[in-house]
Amino acid sequence: MVTLFQWLFAHLLGDFIFQTRAMVRHKQRLKARSWMLYLHCAIHGILVYLFAPNWNLWILPVLVTFTHFVIDLWKLNQPDKPVYFIVDQIAHILTIFILWCLFVAPAGWLPKNWISVMHNQSAWAIATGYLLVTFPLSLLLAGATQKWRREAEETGMRSSISLNDAGKWIGIFERILVYTFVVTGHFEGIGFLIAAKSILRFNDIKGSEARKEAEYILIGTLMSFSFSIMIGLIIRCFIQL
């Protein structure tokens, strides 16, 4: 699979190293009339061709250049939002993967490995754990701590301005990290995560006037970490070592 990773490396080079801000602005302003768009796509085709295992596969740079042009042109006609950037990158990576399967991968590689993954107990167990610690656990923790959150809000302890849904997403990523540390057996990472969160939260909850908010945050954190650790330990029992 070295060629696949080489092509992914080439894609990252072309999109984030060899593409300047001036090129991006030129593409956004002129779209299909931008000569820099064509140059950018050609660079991707050349980079992939340089990493091709067989230089007789001249069709590769042609396909990469064409597909990259189509995907980029679609993105240029969309609003400047993160979701379109993510879709754009997924489309590029998926295209590279498909070309690798067609021209480089051993015969039957995709069906064989797809069946293997679909019947892999460890993969499904780990994926189930990740799903559990995100939104399902968010709803559970929100309901469990609702009483204390209302009390903190009523007493004015949470009057400072905060971002919408920031706490929810902080909790989700926090639980993903804790779960990952447990599944991979790096329990020491949980200690570093707790220390980092304590330092970041220190100024927000110091002082006797913020006691209720501090207790609310502490309860939520302990519950979040506890559930994530327990889920991780349970999933480890189903991982085939």
N, C-alpha and C positions, 0 to 999 in steps of 0.2 A: 504493500500500500504506500510505498515511499513516493510514488508518482502523484498519488492523490494529495498527499500533504505538500508536495512541492508545488502543485497547482494552486492549492489554498494559500500557500506562502506567496506565490506569484500574484494572486488576486489581492492580497493585503498590500503588497508592494504597489500595485497599480492604482488601487483606490485610495490609499492613505499616505503613501510616501511620494510617489511620482505625480500625484495630482495636487496641484497647488490651489490656494484659495482663489487666485486670479482665474484659473481654469474653471472652477466651480461657478464663480460669478458670471463668467462669459457664457457658460452653458445655460445657466438660469435665465440670462437675459435674452439670448438668441435661440435657445432650444435647438431645433433641427437645423437651423442656419448657422450654428456655431461650428467653426472648423476645429475648435478644441475638443468638441464632443467626439468627432471622428478620430482625432489624434489619440484621445484617451482610450477609445475602444481598440484602436490598432495596437496601442502599447500592451493592452491585456492579451491580445492575440499573439503578439510576439513573445511575451513572457511565458505564456503557456507552451508555445512551440519550442522555446529554448529548453524547457524541462520535459519535453516529450521523449519517451523511451526510444521512439523510432521517428527520425526526421522525414521519412517517407509519408508520414501522416499529415500531409499538407492541408487536408481538410479541417484539421483541428483549429489552427489559427483563424480560418475563415468562419467556422461555426462560433468560436468564442467571440470574435469581433462582432459578428452579426447579432448574436443573442445579447451581448452586453449593450449594444446600441439600442435594441428594442426595449430592454429593461430600463436603461437609463432614460430613454426618451419618455417612457411611461411615467417614471418618477418625476421628471422635470415638469410634467403637466399636472402634478398633484400638489396640494397645499404643503407648505414647508412644516411638516409635523413629524415627530419621532416615529410614529407607526409606519409611515411610508418609507422611511429610511430602513426600518427593520425588515419590512416586506421586500425591499430592494435587495438587501444583503442576503436574505434567505433565498430569493430567486437566483442570484448569482451563484451561491454555494450549491444549490440544488442542480443548477445547470452543469457546474463543474463535476459534480458527483455522477450525473447521468452520462456525461461524455467519458468519464473514467470507466464507468461500467461498460460502455459500448466499445471502447477502443483499447483499453488497457487491462481491465480486470480479467482473471481467468474465466473460462467458459463456465457458466452456471454459478458464478460466485454470489450474485445477488439473491437468487432464489434459495440457495443453500444457507446463506447466512441469515436471510430473513426468517426462514423457518426455525433456525437455531435460536434467534433472538425471541421469536414469538413463543417458543416453548421453554425459555430460560426462566426458571423459578426465581433466581437471584435478581434478574433484571426487573421482573414484575413486582417483586417484593420491595425493592428499592424505590421504584417509581410510585408505588402505592404509598410508601412512607412520605415521599416528597409532596404528594398530593394532599395527604392528611395534615401536614404541618403548615399548609398555606391557608386557603380560605375556610375549609371546614373548622380548623382549630381557631381561626380568627373569630368566627361566629360564636363558638363555644366560650372563648375567653371574654368576648364582649358581653355576653349574657351573664357570665359568672361574676364579672367585676362591675356590672351596671350600677348596682346599689352604691358602691364606693365612689364611682365616677360622679354620680348625681350629687352625692354629699360634698365632694370636693368642689364641684361647680357652684353649688348653692352657697358655699362659704367663701366664694371668690378666690379660691386658691389657684384657679386655672384661668386667670384673667389675661395672661400674656397672649400676644398674637402668635398664632401658629399656622402652619400650612395645612390646607385641607387634606384629610386622609393621610397625613404624614405619619402619624402614630401607627396606623394600621399597616402601612408598608414597611416601616421600621421593624415592627414586630414580625412580619412575614419573612423578611430577609434575615432577621435575627434567628428565627426558628430554623430556617433553611441551613444556616451556618452551623447551629448546634447539632441538628440532625446529621449533617455531613460529617462533623467531627466524630460523632458517636459511631456512625456506620463504618467509617474508615479507621476507627480505633485511635484517633488523636484526641483523647479526652483533655489533654492539656490546653488545647485550643479554646475550650469552653472557659477556662480560667482567664485567659487573655481577653476573651470577648466580654466577660463580666467586668474586668478591670477597665477596659476601654469605655464601656457604657457608663460606669461609675464616674470616670473622669469627665466625660462629656455632659453628664447630667448634674454634676456637682453644683454649678452656679445656679441652676434652675430650682433646686430644692433645698439649698442651704438656708439656715435660719429657722427659728421657732415658728414664724408665721406661715411657713410652707410645710408644716409637719404633715397635714392631711394629704397634701399632694405627694409628698415623699413616700408616705405609707401606701398610697394608691399605686404609685409607680413601682414600689418594691413588691407589692402583692402581684401586680400584673407580670412583672419580670420573673418572679419565682414560679408562678403558674406556667408561664410561657416556656421557661427553661425546663421545668419538671416534665411537662407533657412531651416536649421535644425529645428529651433524654429517654423517657419511657418508650416512646414510639421507636426511637433508634435502637434501643436494646431489644425490643420485641422483633424488629425487622432483622437484626443480626442473627436471630435464631433461625430464620428462614433463608439466610444467604448460604449458598453452597460453596464451601471453602475447598 
